[in-house]
């Protein structure tokens, strides 16, 4: 997925977050915390993951801007990533929705400060599947596309209830 402009990326993230909030706001706590299977996340786990992941990737962009020779990224076993989806009982639904909503201004501020030259800065990922990639990959794939896919995951969870 190639984002045409940073503003389009920001708008796409806002749309996905607003869809998540709008969808989840009308659901019962039991529905939000229900896991379709042992391998699948509950809606609450999905929301907590997004609340953890977006700031993580924004931070990685800031790190690359500061030191492009430093490795970026993480694997699926990274501690903060795992904690976000295993420690969801400490969150109320209202709190996680507020955090999700607050991400929008953080995304606007941090991605809005990126220009074409910054998006083209390359760095090497810890993940060998990525290799050396530009910041634009993190924006397009690991934030915009990632948040959108998690909204789709919320929809799939709901469909399994019907």
ZAKERO-939163 format. One record per atom (N, C-alpha, C, O, CB): residue number from 1; residue in one letter; atom name; x, y, z. Coordinates in Angstrom, 1 decimal. Last residue first. Glycine has a CB too. Layout:
BEGIN
NUM a CA X Y Z
...
This chain:
BEGIN
162 x N -22.8 -13.7 15.9
162 x CA -24.2 -13.8 15.3
162 x C -24.6 -15.2 15.1
162 x O -25.7 -15.5 14.6
162 x CB -24.2 -13.1 14.0
161 x N -20.2 -13.8 16.6
161 x CA -21.2 -13.8 17.6
161 x C -22.6 -14.1 17.1
161 x O -23.5 -14.7 17.8
161 x CB -21.2 -12.5 18.4
160 x N -18.8 -13.5 14.3
160 x CA -18.7 -14.8 15.0
160 x C -19.7 -14.9 16.1
160 x O -20.0 -16.0 16.6
160 x CB -17.3 -15.1 15.4
159 x N -18.9 -10.8 13.8
159 x CA -19.7 -11.7 13.0
159 x C -19.7 -13.1 13.5
159 x O -20.7 -13.9 13.2
159 x CB -19.0 -11.8 11.6
158 x N -17.2 -9.8 15.8
158 x CA -18.6 -9.5 15.9
158 x C -19.4 -10.5 15.0
158 x O -20.5 -11.0 15.5
158 x CB -19.0 -8.1 15.5
157 x N -14.7 -10.6 14.6
157 x CA -15.2 -11.0 16.0
157 x C -16.7 -10.9 16.1
157 x O -17.3 -11.8 16.6
157 x CB -14.4 -10.3 17.1
156 x N -14.8 -9.1 12.3
156 x CA -14.8 -10.5 12.2
156 x C -15.3 -11.1 13.6
156 x O -16.1 -12.1 13.6
156 x CB -13.5 -11.1 11.8
155 x N -14.5 -6.5 13.3
155 x CA -15.8 -6.8 12.6
155 x C -15.9 -8.4 12.5
155 x O -17.0 -8.9 12.7
155 x CB -15.7 -6.2 11.2
154 x N -12.0 -6.7 14.4
154 x CA -13.1 -6.4 15.3
154 x C -14.4 -6.8 14.6
154 x O -15.3 -7.4 15.2
154 x CB -13.1 -4.9 15.7
153 x N -10.6 -7.0 12.0
153 x CA -10.5 -8.1 13.0
153 x C -11.7 -7.9 14.0
153 x O -12.3 -8.9 14.4
153 x CB -9.2 -8.1 13.7
152 x N -10.9 -4.5 10.9
152 x CA -11.5 -5.7 10.2
152 x C -11.5 -6.8 11.1
152 x O -12.5 -7.6 11.1
152 x CB -10.7 -6.0 9.0
151 x N -9.3 -3.1 12.6
151 x CA -10.7 -2.8 12.6
151 x C -11.4 -3.9 11.9
151 x O -12.5 -4.4 12.4
151 x CB -11.0 -1.4 11.8
150 x N -6.8 -4.2 12.0
150 x CA -7.4 -4.5 13.3
150 x C -8.9 -4.1 13.4
150 x O -9.6 -4.7 14.1
150 x CB -6.6 -3.8 14.4
149 x N -6.5 -3.1 9.4
149 x CA -6.6 -4.6 9.6
149 x C -7.2 -4.9 10.9
149 x O -8.1 -5.8 11.0
149 x CB -5.3 -5.3 9.3
148 x N -6.1 -0.4 10.2
148 x CA -7.2 -0.8 9.3
148 x C -7.5 -2.3 9.5
148 x O -8.7 -2.7 9.6
148 x CB -6.9 -0.4 7.9
147 x N -3.6 -0.6 11.5
147 x CA -4.8 -0.1 12.3
147 x C -6.1 -0.5 11.5
147 x O -7.1 -1.0 12.1
147 x CB -4.8 1.4 12.5
146 x N -2.0 -1.5 9.4
146 x CA -2.1 -2.3 10.6
146 x C -3.4 -1.9 11.4
146 x O -4.2 -2.8 11.8
146 x CB -0.9 -2.0 11.5
145 x N -2.0 0.6 7.5
145 x CA -2.6 -0.7 7.1
145 x C -2.9 -1.6 8.4
145 x O -3.9 -2.3 8.5
145 x CB -1.6 -1.5 6.2
144 x N -0.8 2.7 9.2
144 x CA -2.1 2.8 8.4
144 x C -2.8 1.5 8.2
144 x O -3.9 1.3 8.6
144 x CB -1.8 3.6 7.1
143 x N 1.5 1.2 10.5
143 x CA 0.5 2.1 11.2
143 x C -0.8 2.1 10.4
143 x O -1.8 1.5 10.8
143 x CB 1.0 3.5 11.3
142 x N 2.9 -0.4 8.8
142 x CA 2.9 -0.8 10.3
142 x C 2.0 0.2 11.1
142 x O 1.7 -0.1 12.2
142 x CB 4.3 -0.7 10.8
141 x N 2.6 0.6 6.2
141 x CA 2.3 -0.8 6.5
141 x C 2.1 -1.0 8.0
141 x O 1.2 -1.7 8.4
141 x CB 3.5 -1.6 6.0
140 x N 3.0 3.5 6.2
140 x CA 2.0 2.8 5.4
140 x C 1.6 1.4 5.9
140 x O 0.4 1.1 6.0
140 x CB 2.5 2.7 3.9
139 x N 5.0 4.0 8.2
139 x CA 3.8 4.7 8.1
139 x C 2.7 3.9 7.4
139 x O 1.6 3.7 8.0
139 x CB 3.9 6.1 7.4
138 x N 7.0 2.2 7.4
138 x CA 6.4 2.1 8.8
138 x C 5.1 2.8 8.8
138 x O 4.1 2.3 9.4
138 x CB 7.4 2.7 9.8
137 x N 7.5 3.1 4.8
137 x CA 7.0 1.7 5.0
137 x C 6.4 1.6 6.4
137 x O 5.3 1.0 6.6
137 x CB 8.1 0.7 4.9
136 x N 8.6 5.6 5.3
136 x CA 7.2 5.5 4.7
136 x C 6.7 4.1 4.8
136 x O 5.4 4.0 4.9
136 x CB 7.3 5.9 3.2
135 x N 11.2 5.2 6.1
135 x CA 10.2 5.5 7.1
135 x C 8.8 5.3 6.6
135 x O 7.8 5.0 7.3
135 x CB 10.4 6.9 7.7
134 x N 12.4 2.5 4.0
134 x CA 12.2 3.9 4.4
134 x C 11.1 4.0 5.5
134 x O 10.3 3.1 5.7
134 x CB 11.8 4.7 3.1
133 x N 14.5 -0.4 5.0
133 x CA 13.3 0.2 4.4
133 x C 13.2 1.7 4.8
133 x O 13.8 2.1 5.8
133 x CB 12.0 -0.6 4.9
132 x N 16.2 -3.3 4.9
132 x CA 16.4 -1.9 5.0
132 x C 15.2 -1.2 4.2
132 x O 15.0 -1.5 3.0
132 x CB 17.8 -1.4 4.4
131 x N 14.3 -6.0 6.1
131 x CA 15.6 -5.5 5.6
131 x C 15.7 -4.0 5.9
131 x O 15.3 -3.5 6.9
131 x CB 15.7 -5.9 4.2
130 x N 11.9 -7.5 6.6
130 x CA 11.8 -6.1 6.2
130 x C 13.2 -5.6 5.6
130 x O 13.2 -4.9 4.6
130 x CB 11.4 -5.2 7.3
129 x N 12.6 -10.0 7.5
129 x CA 11.6 -9.9 6.4
129 x C 11.6 -8.5 5.8
129 x O 11.2 -8.3 4.7
129 x CB 10.3 -10.3 6.9
128 x N 14.2 -9.6 9.8
128 x CA 14.9 -9.9 8.5
128 x C 13.9 -9.8 7.3
128 x O 14.3 -9.7 6.1
128 x CB 15.5 -11.2 8.5
127 x N 13.7 -7.1 12.0
127 x CA 13.0 -8.2 11.4
127 x C 13.6 -8.4 10.0
127 x O 13.5 -7.6 9.1
127 x CB 11.5 -7.8 11.3
126 x N 15.1 -4.9 12.6
126 x CA 15.5 -6.1 13.3
126 x C 14.9 -7.4 12.7
126 x O 15.4 -8.5 12.8
126 x CB 15.1 -6.0 14.8
125 x N 15.8 -3.0 9.6
125 x CA 14.9 -3.5 10.6
125 x C 15.5 -4.7 11.3
125 x O 16.4 -5.4 10.8
125 x CB 13.6 -4.0 10.0
124 x N 17.6 -0.1 8.8
124 x CA 17.5 -1.6 8.8
124 x C 16.7 -2.1 9.9
124 x O 16.9 -1.6 11.1
124 x CB 18.9 -2.2 8.8
123 x N 16.4 2.8 7.1
123 x CA 17.1 2.2 8.2
123 x C 16.8 0.7 8.1
123 x O 15.9 0.2 7.5
123 x CB 16.6 2.7 9.6
122 x N 16.0 5.8 5.2
122 x CA 16.0 4.4 5.3
122 x C 16.8 3.9 6.6
122 x O 17.7 4.6 7.0
122 x CB 16.6 3.7 4.1
121 x N 13.9 8.5 4.5
121 x CA 15.1 8.0 5.3
121 x C 15.0 6.5 5.4
121 x O 13.9 6.0 5.8
121 x CB 15.1 8.8 6.7
120 x N 11.6 9.3 3.3
120 x CA 12.5 8.6 2.4
120 x C 13.8 8.1 3.2
120 x O 14.5 7.3 2.7
120 x CB 13.0 9.4 1.3
119 x N 10.3 10.9 5.1
119 x CA 9.7 9.6 4.7
119 x C 10.6 8.7 3.9
119 x O 10.5 7.5 3.9
119 x CB 8.4 9.9 3.9
118 x N 12.0 13.2 4.9
118 x CA 12.0 12.3 6.1
118 x C 11.4 11.0 5.8
118 x O 11.9 9.9 6.3
118 x CB 11.2 13.0 7.3
117 x N 11.3 14.2 2.4
117 x CA 12.7 13.7 2.7
117 x C 12.7 12.8 3.9
117 x O 13.5 11.8 3.9
117 x CB 13.6 15.0 2.9
116 x N 8.5 14.8 2.8
116 x CA 9.0 13.8 1.8
116 x C 10.4 13.3 2.1
116 x O 10.6 12.1 2.0
116 x CB 8.9 14.4 0.4
115 x N 8.0 15.1 6.4
115 x CA 8.0 15.6 5.0
115 x C 8.5 14.5 4.1
115 x O 8.9 13.4 4.6
115 x CB 8.9 16.9 4.8
114 x N 6.1 15.0 9.4
114 x CA 7.0 14.3 8.4
114 x C 6.9 15.0 7.0
114 x O 5.8 15.3 6.6
114 x CB 6.7 12.8 8.4
113 x N 4.3 16.1 11.0
113 x CA 5.6 16.8 11.0
113 x C 6.6 16.1 10.0
113 x O 7.7 16.6 9.8
113 x CB 6.2 16.7 12.4
112 x N 2.1 14.4 11.0
112 x CA 2.0 15.7 10.3
112 x C 3.3 16.4 10.2
112 x O 3.5 17.3 9.3
112 x CB 1.0 16.5 11.0
111 x N 2.9 12.4 12.7
111 x CA 3.0 12.1 11.3
111 x C 2.9 13.4 10.5
111 x O 3.5 13.5 9.4
111 x CB 1.9 11.2 10.9
110 x N 2.6 13.9 15.2
110 x CA 3.8 13.3 14.8
110 x C 4.0 12.9 13.3
110 x O 5.0 13.2 12.8
110 x CB 4.0 12.0 15.6
109 x N -0.1 15.0 15.1
109 x CA 1.1 15.8 15.5
109 x C 2.4 15.2 14.9
109 x O 3.2 15.8 14.3
109 x CB 1.2 16.0 17.0
108 x N -1.7 12.8 14.4
108 x CA -1.7 14.1 13.7
108 x C -0.5 14.9 13.9
108 x O 0.2 15.4 12.9
108 x CB -3.0 14.9 14.1
107 x N -1.1 11.0 16.5
107 x CA -0.8 10.7 15.1
107 x C -0.7 11.9 14.2
107 x O 0.2 12.1 13.4
107 x CB -1.9 9.7 14.5
106 x N -2.1 12.5 18.6
106 x CA -0.7 12.1 18.6
106 x C -0.2 11.8 17.2
106 x O 0.8 12.2 16.7
106 x CB -0.4 10.9 19.5
105 x N -4.8 12.7 18.0
105 x CA -4.0 13.9 18.0
105 x C -2.5 13.6 18.0
105 x O -1.7 14.4 17.4
105 x CB -4.3 14.7 19.3
104 x N -5.4 9.9 18.1
104 x CA -5.6 10.7 16.9
104 x C -4.8 11.9 16.9
104 x O -4.2 12.3 15.9
104 x CB -7.1 11.0 16.7
103 x N -5.1 8.9 20.7
103 x CA -4.0 8.6 19.6
103 x C -4.2 9.5 18.4
103 x O -3.2 9.8 17.7
103 x CB -4.2 7.1 19.2
102 x N -7.4 9.5 22.0
102 x CA -6.2 10.4 22.2
102 x C -5.1 10.1 21.2
102 x O -4.3 11.0 20.9
102 x CB -5.7 10.2 23.6
101 x N -8.9 7.2 21.3
101 x CA -9.3 8.6 20.8
101 x C -8.1 9.5 20.9
101 x O -7.9 10.3 19.9
101 x CB -10.5 9.1 21.5
100 x N -7.6 5.4 22.8
100 x CA -7.7 5.2 21.4
100 x C -8.0 6.5 20.7
100 x O -7.4 6.9 19.7
100 x CB -8.7 4.1 21.0
99 x N -8.1 6.3 25.4
99 x CA -6.7 6.2 24.9
99 x C -6.7 6.1 23.4
99 x O -5.8 6.8 22.7
99 x CB -6.0 5.0 25.5
98 x N -10.9 6.0 25.4
98 x CA -10.3 7.4 25.6
98 x C -8.9 7.4 25.0
98 x O -8.4 8.3 24.4
98 x CB -10.3 7.8 27.0
97 x N -11.0 3.2 25.3
97 x CA -11.6 4.0 24.2
97 x C -11.1 5.5 24.2
97 x O -10.8 6.1 23.2
97 x CB -13.1 4.0 24.2
96 x N -9.8 2.5 27.7
96 x CA -9.2 2.1 26.4
96 x C -9.7 2.9 25.3
96 x O -9.0 3.3 24.3
96 x CB -9.3 0.6 26.2
95 x N -11.8 3.7 29.5
95 x CA -10.4 4.1 29.5
95 x C -9.6 3.8 28.2
95 x O -8.9 4.6 27.6
95 x CB -9.6 3.5 30.6
94 x N -14.1 2.2 28.9
94 x CA -14.1 3.7 28.7
94 x C -12.6 4.2 28.6
94 x O -12.3 5.0 27.8
94 x CB -14.8 4.3 29.9
93 x N -13.3 -0.4 29.7
93 x CA -13.6 -0.1 28.2
93 x C -13.5 1.4 28.0
93 x O -13.0 1.8 27.0
93 x CB -14.9 -0.7 27.9
92 x N -10.4 -0.4 31.8
92 x CA -11.9 -0.3 31.6
92 x C -12.1 0.0 30.1
92 x O -11.2 0.5 29.5
92 x CB -12.6 0.8 32.6
91 x N -7.7 -2.6 32.3
91 x CA -8.3 -1.5 31.5
91 x C -9.8 -1.5 31.7
91 x O -10.4 -2.6 31.7
91 x CB -7.9 -1.6 30.1
90 x N -6.8 -4.9 33.4
90 x CA -6.5 -3.6 34.2
90 x C -7.2 -2.4 33.5
90 x O -7.2 -1.3 34.1
90 x CB -5.0 -3.4 34.3
89 x N -7.2 -6.9 31.7
89 x CA -8.2 -6.7 32.8
89 x C -8.0 -5.4 33.6
89 x O -8.8 -4.9 34.3
89 x CB -8.1 -7.9 33.7
88 x N -5.2 -7.1 29.8
88 x CA -6.3 -6.2 29.5
88 x C -7.3 -6.0 30.6
88 x O -8.1 -5.1 30.6
88 x CB -7.1 -6.8 28.3
87 x N -2.7 -8.3 29.5
87 x CA -3.0 -7.6 30.7
87 x C -4.2 -6.7 30.5
87 x O -4.1 -5.5 31.0
87 x CB -1.8 -6.9 31.2
86 x N -2.2 -9.3 27.0
86 x CA -2.4 -10.3 28.1
86 x C -2.9 -9.6 29.4
86 x O -3.4 -10.3 30.2
86 x CB -1.1 -11.1 28.3
85 x N -1.7 -7.3 25.2
85 x CA -2.8 -8.2 25.0
85 x C -3.1 -9.2 26.0
85 x O -4.1 -9.9 26.0
85 x CB -2.6 -8.9 23.7
84 x N 0.5 -5.9 26.4
84 x CA -0.7 -5.1 25.9
84 x C -1.9 -6.0 25.7
84 x O -3.1 -5.6 26.0
84 x CB -0.4 -4.3 24.7
83 x N 2.4 -7.8 26.7
83 x CA 1.7 -7.3 27.9
83 x C 0.4 -6.6 27.5
83 x O -0.6 -6.7 28.2
83 x CB 2.6 -6.4 28.7
82 x N 3.4 -8.0 24.0
82 x CA 2.7 -9.2 24.7
82 x C 1.8 -8.7 25.9
82 x O 0.7 -9.1 26.1
82 x CB 3.7 -10.2 25.1
81 x N 4.6 -5.5 23.7
81 x CA 3.5 -6.0 22.8
81 x C 2.7 -7.1 23.4
81 x O 1.5 -7.1 23.4
81 x CB 4.2 -6.5 21.5
80 x N 6.5 -5.5 25.7
80 x CA 5.4 -4.5 25.8
80 x C 4.2 -4.9 24.9
80 x O 3.1 -4.7 25.2
80 x CB 5.9 -3.1 25.4
79 x N 8.2 -7.8 24.8
79 x CA 7.5 -7.7 26.1
79 x C 6.3 -6.8 26.1
79 x O 5.2 -7.2 26.6
79 x CB 8.4 -7.4 27.2
78 x N 8.1 -9.4 21.7
78 x CA 8.5 -8.2 22.5
78 x C 7.6 -8.0 23.7
78 x O 6.4 -8.1 23.6
78 x CB 8.5 -7.0 21.6
77 x N 7.4 -11.4 20.0
77 x CA 7.6 -11.8 21.4
77 x C 8.1 -10.6 22.3
77 x O 8.4 -10.8 23.4
77 x CB 8.6 -12.9 21.5
76 x N 7.3 -10.6 17.4
76 x CA 6.0 -10.9 18.1
76 x C 6.1 -11.2 19.6
76 x O 5.2 -11.2 20.3
76 x CB 5.3 -12.0 17.4
75 x N 9.9 -8.1 17.3
75 x CA 9.3 -9.3 16.8
75 x C 8.0 -9.5 17.7
75 x O 7.7 -8.7 18.5
75 x CB 10.2 -10.6 17.0
74 x N 10.5 -4.8 15.9
74 x CA 10.5 -5.8 17.0
74 x C 9.9 -7.0 16.5
74 x O 9.4 -7.1 15.3
74 x CB 9.6 -5.2 18.2
73 x N 12.3 -1.7 14.9
73 x CA 11.3 -2.8 14.8
73 x C 11.4 -3.8 16.0
73 x O 12.2 -3.6 16.9
73 x CB 11.4 -3.6 13.6
72 x N 15.6 -0.8 13.8
72 x CA 14.3 -0.5 14.2
72 x C 13.4 -1.8 14.2
72 x O 13.8 -2.8 13.6
72 x CB 13.6 0.6 13.3
71 x N 19.1 0.0 14.5
71 x CA 18.0 -1.0 14.1
71 x C 16.7 -0.6 14.6
71 x O 16.5 0.0 15.7
71 x CB 18.4 -2.4 14.6
70 x N 20.6 3.0 13.5
70 x CA 20.1 2.2 14.6
70 x C 19.1 1.2 14.0
70 x O 18.2 1.6 13.2
70 x CB 19.5 3.0 15.8
69 x N 21.1 4.8 11.6
69 x CA 22.0 3.6 11.6
69 x C 21.5 2.6 12.7
69 x O 22.0 1.5 12.7
69 x CB 23.4 4.0 11.8
68 x N 19.5 7.0 12.0
68 x CA 19.1 6.1 11.0
68 x C 20.0 4.8 10.9
68 x O 19.5 3.8 10.3
68 x CB 19.1 6.7 9.6
67 x N 18.6 8.7 14.5
67 x CA 19.8 7.8 14.2
67 x C 19.4 6.8 13.3
67 x O 18.9 5.7 13.6
67 x CB 20.3 7.2 15.6
66 x N 16.3 10.4 14.3
66 x CA 17.5 10.8 15.2
66 x C 18.8 10.0 14.8
66 x O 19.9 10.6 14.8
66 x CB 17.1 10.6 16.6
65 x N 14.6 8.9 12.7
65 x CA 15.0 10.3 12.3
65 x C 16.2 10.8 13.1
65 x O 17.0 11.5 12.5
65 x CB 13.8 11.3 12.7
64 x N 14.5 6.6 14.2
64 x CA 15.1 6.6 12.9
64 x C 15.5 8.0 12.5
64 x O 16.6 8.2 11.9
64 x CB 14.2 5.9 11.9
63 x N 13.0 7.6 16.4
63 x CA 14.4 7.0 16.6
63 x C 15.1 7.0 15.3
63 x O 16.3 7.4 15.2
63 x CB 14.3 5.6 17.2
62 x N 10.6 8.3 15.2
62 x CA 11.4 9.3 15.8
62 x C 12.8 8.9 16.0
62 x O 13.8 9.6 15.9
62 x CB 10.8 9.7 17.2
61 x N 9.8 5.7 14.5
61 x CA 10.0 6.7 13.4
61 x C 10.9 7.8 14.0
61 x O 11.8 8.3 13.3
61 x CB 8.7 7.3 12.9
60 x N 9.4 4.6 17.0
60 x CA 10.4 4.0 16.1
60 x C 10.8 5.0 15.0
60 x O 11.9 5.2 14.6
60 x CB 10.0 2.7 15.5
59 x N 7.2 6.1 17.9
59 x CA 8.5 6.2 18.5
59 x C 9.7 5.7 17.7
59 x O 10.8 6.2 17.7
59 x CB 8.5 5.5 19.9
58 x N 5.3 5.1 16.2
58 x CA 5.6 6.5 16.1
58 x C 7.0 6.8 16.8
58 x O 7.8 7.6 16.3
58 x CB 4.5 7.4 16.8
57 x N 5.2 2.5 17.1
57 x CA 5.8 2.7 15.8
57 x C 6.1 4.2 15.6
57 x O 7.0 4.6 14.8
57 x CB 4.8 2.3 14.7
56 x N 4.2 2.9 19.7
56 x CA 5.5 2.2 19.5
56 x C 6.0 2.6 18.2
56 x O 7.2 3.0 18.1
56 x CB 5.3 0.7 19.7
55 x N 1.7 4.1 19.2
55 x CA 2.8 4.9 19.8
55 x C 4.2 4.3 19.7
55 x O 5.2 5.0 19.5
55 x CB 2.5 5.2 21.3
54 x N 0.5 1.7 18.0
54 x CA 0.7 3.0 17.3
54 x C 1.7 3.9 17.9
54 x O 2.6 4.4 17.2
54 x CB -0.7 3.7 17.2
53 x N 0.6 -0.3 20.1
53 x CA 1.4 -0.4 18.8
53 x C 1.6 0.9 18.1
53 x O 2.7 1.2 17.7
53 x CB 0.7 -1.4 17.9
52 x N -1.2 0.3 22.2
52 x CA 0.2 0.1 22.5
52 x C 1.0 0.3 21.2
52 x O 2.1 0.9 21.2
52 x CB 0.5 -1.3 23.1
51 x N -3.6 0.5 21.0
51 x CA -3.2 1.6 21.9
51 x C -1.7 1.5 22.2
51 x O -1.1 2.5 22.4
51 x CB -4.1 1.6 23.2
50 x N -3.7 -1.9 19.7
50 x CA -3.6 -0.7 18.9
50 x C -3.1 0.4 19.7
50 x O -2.3 1.2 19.3
50 x CB -5.0 -0.4 18.2
49 x N -4.0 -3.6 22.0
49 x CA -2.8 -3.7 21.1
49 x C -2.7 -2.5 20.2
49 x O -1.5 -2.0 20.1
49 x CB -3.0 -5.0 20.1
48 x N -6.4 -2.8 22.9
48 x CA -5.2 -2.6 23.8
48 x C -4.0 -2.7 22.9
48 x O -3.0 -2.0 23.2
48 x CB -5.2 -3.6 24.9
47 x N -8.1 -3.7 20.8
47 x CA -8.0 -2.3 21.2
47 x C -6.7 -2.0 22.0
47 x O -6.1 -1.0 21.7
47 x CB -9.3 -1.8 22.0
46 x N -7.6 -6.5 21.0
46 x CA -7.3 -5.7 19.8
46 x C -7.1 -4.3 20.1
46 x O -6.2 -3.6 19.6
46 x CB -8.5 -6.0 18.7
45 x N -8.6 -7.0 23.6
45 x CA -7.2 -7.2 23.3
45 x C -6.8 -6.5 22.0
45 x O -5.7 -5.9 21.9
45 x CB -6.9 -8.7 23.1
44 x N -11.3 -6.4 23.1
44 x CA -10.5 -5.6 24.1
44 x C -9.0 -5.8 23.8
44 x O -8.3 -4.8 23.9
44 x CB -10.9 -6.1 25.5
43 x N -12.0 -8.4 21.3
43 x CA -12.0 -7.0 20.9
43 x C -11.2 -6.1 21.8
43 x O -10.5 -5.2 21.4
43 x CB -13.5 -6.5 20.8
42 x N -9.7 -11.1 21.8
42 x CA -10.9 -10.4 22.0
42 x C -10.9 -9.0 21.4
42 x O -9.8 -8.5 21.1
42 x CB -11.3 -10.4 23.6
41 x N -7.8 -13.0 19.4
41 x CA -7.9 -11.9 20.4
41 x C -9.3 -11.5 20.6
41 x O -10.1 -11.6 19.6
41 x CB -7.0 -10.7 20.0
40 x N -7.4 -16.5 18.9
40 x CA -7.9 -15.2 18.5
40 x C -8.0 -14.2 19.6
40 x O -8.3 -14.6 20.8
40 x CB -9.2 -15.3 17.7
39 x N -6.8 -19.0 20.0
39 x CA -5.8 -18.3 19.1
39 x C -6.2 -16.9 18.7
39 x O -5.3 -16.1 18.3
39 x CB -5.6 -19.1 17.9
38 x N -9.1 -19.7 21.3
38 x CA -7.9 -19.6 22.1
38 x C -6.8 -18.8 21.3
38 x O -6.0 -18.1 21.9
38 x CB -7.3 -21.0 22.5
37 x N -11.8 -17.7 20.0
37 x CA -11.1 -18.9 20.1
37 x C -9.8 -18.7 20.9
37 x O -9.5 -17.5 21.2
37 x CB -10.7 -19.6 18.8
36 x N -13.1 -15.3 20.5
36 x CA -13.7 -16.2 19.6
36 x C -13.1 -17.6 19.7
36 x O -13.8 -18.6 19.5
36 x CB -13.6 -15.7 18.1
35 x N -13.5 -13.9 23.6
35 x CA -12.5 -14.4 22.7
35 x C -13.1 -15.5 21.8
35 x O -13.6 -16.5 22.3
35 x CB -11.2 -15.0 23.4
34 x N -15.0 -11.0 25.0
34 x CA -15.2 -12.4 24.5
34 x C -14.1 -12.7 23.5
34 x O -13.8 -12.0 22.5
34 x CB -16.6 -12.6 23.9
33 x N -15.0 -8.4 25.6
33 x CA -14.0 -9.2 26.3
33 x C -14.1 -10.7 25.8
33 x O -13.2 -11.5 26.3
33 x CB -14.2 -9.1 27.8
32 x N -17.2 -7.4 24.2
32 x CA -15.9 -6.8 24.0
32 x C -14.7 -7.6 24.6
32 x O -13.6 -7.7 24.0
32 x CB -15.8 -5.4 24.7
31 x N -19.3 -8.9 25.3
31 x CA -19.0 -9.0 23.8
31 x C -17.5 -8.5 23.6
31 x O -16.8 -9.1 22.9
31 x CB -19.9 -8.2 23.0
30 x N -19.3 -7.9 27.9
30 x CA -19.1 -9.4 27.6
30 x C -18.7 -9.6 26.2
30 x O -17.8 -10.4 25.9
30 x CB -20.4 -10.1 27.9
29 x N -20.0 -5.2 27.6
29 x CA -18.6 -5.6 28.1
29 x C -18.3 -7.1 27.8
29 x O -17.2 -7.4 27.5
29 x CB -18.5 -5.3 29.6
28 x N -21.7 -4.6 24.4
28 x CA -21.6 -5.0 25.9
28 x C -20.2 -5.3 26.3
28 x O -19.4 -5.7 25.4
28 x CB -22.6 -6.1 26.2
27 x N -21.3 -1.9 22.1
27 x CA -21.2 -3.3 22.5
27 x C -21.2 -3.5 24.0
27 x O -20.8 -2.6 24.8
27 x CB -20.0 -3.9 21.9
26 x N -21.0 0.7 21.2
26 x CA -22.4 0.2 21.3
26 x C -22.4 -1.3 21.8
26 x O -23.5 -1.9 21.9
26 x CB -23.1 0.3 20.1
25 x N -18.3 1.2 21.1
25 x CA -19.1 2.0 22.0
25 x C -20.5 1.4 22.2
25 x O -21.1 1.6 23.3
25 x CB -19.2 3.4 21.6
24 x N -17.4 -0.2 18.9
24 x CA -17.2 -0.8 20.2
24 x C -18.1 -0.1 21.3
24 x O -18.5 -0.7 22.2
24 x CB -15.7 -0.7 20.6
23 x N -17.9 1.5 16.7
23 x CA -18.4 0.1 16.7
23 x C -18.4 -0.4 18.2
23 x O -19.4 -1.0 18.6
23 x CB -17.5 -0.8 15.9
22 x N -16.7 3.9 17.3
22 x CA -18.1 3.8 17.0
22 x C -18.7 2.5 17.1
22 x O -19.8 2.3 17.6
22 x CB -18.3 4.4 15.6
21 x N -14.0 3.0 17.6
21 x CA -14.7 3.6 18.7
21 x C -16.2 3.5 18.5
21 x O -16.9 3.2 19.4
21 x CB -14.2 5.1 18.9
20 x N -13.5 2.0 14.9
20 x CA -13.3 1.2 16.1
20 x C -14.2 1.7 17.3
20 x O -14.9 1.0 17.9
20 x CB -11.8 1.1 16.5
19 x N -14.0 4.4 13.4
19 x CA -14.8 3.2 13.2
19 x C -14.7 2.2 14.4
19 x O -15.7 1.7 14.9
19 x CB -14.4 2.4 11.9
18 x N -11.9 5.9 14.4
18 x CA -13.3 6.4 14.6
18 x C -14.2 5.2 14.4
18 x O -15.2 5.1 15.1
18 x CB -13.6 7.5 13.7
17 x N -9.7 4.4 13.4
17 x CA -9.9 4.6 14.9
17 x C -11.3 5.0 15.2
17 x O -11.9 4.5 16.1
17 x CB -8.9 5.7 15.4
16 x N -10.1 4.7 10.7
16 x CA -10.1 3.4 11.3
16 x C -10.3 3.5 12.8
16 x O -11.1 2.7 13.3
16 x CB -8.7 2.7 11.0
15 x N -9.9 7.5 10.4
15 x CA -11.2 6.8 10.0
15 x C -11.2 5.4 10.7
15 x O -12.2 5.0 11.2
15 x CB -11.2 6.6 8.5
14 x N -7.3 8.0 11.3
14 x CA -8.5 8.6 12.0
14 x C -9.7 7.8 11.7
14 x O -10.5 7.5 12.6
14 x CB -8.6 10.1 11.6
13 x N -5.9 6.7 9.2
13 x CA -5.8 6.2 10.6
13 x C -7.0 6.8 11.4
13 x O -7.6 6.0 12.2
13 x CB -4.5 6.7 11.2
12 x N -6.7 8.3 7.0
12 x CA -7.0 6.8 7.1
12 x C -6.9 6.3 8.5
12 x O -7.8 5.5 8.9
12 x CB -6.0 6.1 6.1
11 x N -5.6 10.8 7.8
11 x CA -7.0 10.6 7.6
11 x C -7.5 9.2 7.7
11 x O -8.5 8.8 8.3
11 x CB -7.5 11.3 6.3
10 x N -2.8 10.1 7.7
10 x CA -3.4 10.6 8.9
10 x C -5.0 10.4 8.9
10 x O -5.6 9.9 9.8
10 x CB -3.1 12.0 9.2
9 x N -2.6 9.5 4.9
9 x CA -2.3 8.5 5.9
9 x C -2.9 8.9 7.3
9 x O -3.6 8.0 7.9
9 x CB -0.7 8.4 6.1
8 x N -3.2 12.0 3.8
8 x CA -4.1 10.8 3.5
8 x C -3.9 9.7 4.5
8 x O -4.8 9.0 4.9
8 x CB -3.9 10.3 2.1
7 x N -1.0 13.4 4.7
7 x CA -2.4 13.8 5.2
7 x C -3.4 12.7 4.9
7 x O -4.2 12.4 5.8
7 x CB -2.8 15.1 4.5
6 x N 1.0 12.3 3.3
6 x CA 1.0 12.1 4.8
6 x C -0.4 12.4 5.3
6 x O -0.9 11.8 6.3
6 x CB 2.1 12.9 5.5
5 x N -0.1 10.9 0.3
5 x CA 0.4 12.0 1.1
5 x C 0.3 11.6 2.5
5 x O -0.5 10.7 2.9
5 x CB -0.4 13.3 0.8
4 x N -0.4 8.3 -0.7
4 x CA 0.0 9.4 -1.6
4 x C 0.5 10.6 -0.8
4 x O 1.5 11.2 -1.3
4 x CB -1.3 9.8 -2.4
3 x N 0.9 5.2 0.4
3 x CA 0.1 6.4 0.7
3 x C 0.6 7.6 -0.1
3 x O 1.8 7.8 -0.3
3 x CB 0.3 6.7 2.2
2 x N 0.7 2.1 -0.9
2 x CA 1.5 3.3 -1.0
2 x C 0.6 4.5 -0.7
2 x O -0.3 4.8 -1.4
2 x CB 2.1 3.5 -2.4
1 x N 0.9 -1.2 0.0
1 x CA 0.0 0.0 0.0
1 x C 0.9 1.2 0.0
1 x O 1.7 1.4 0.9
1 x CB -1.0 0.0 1.2
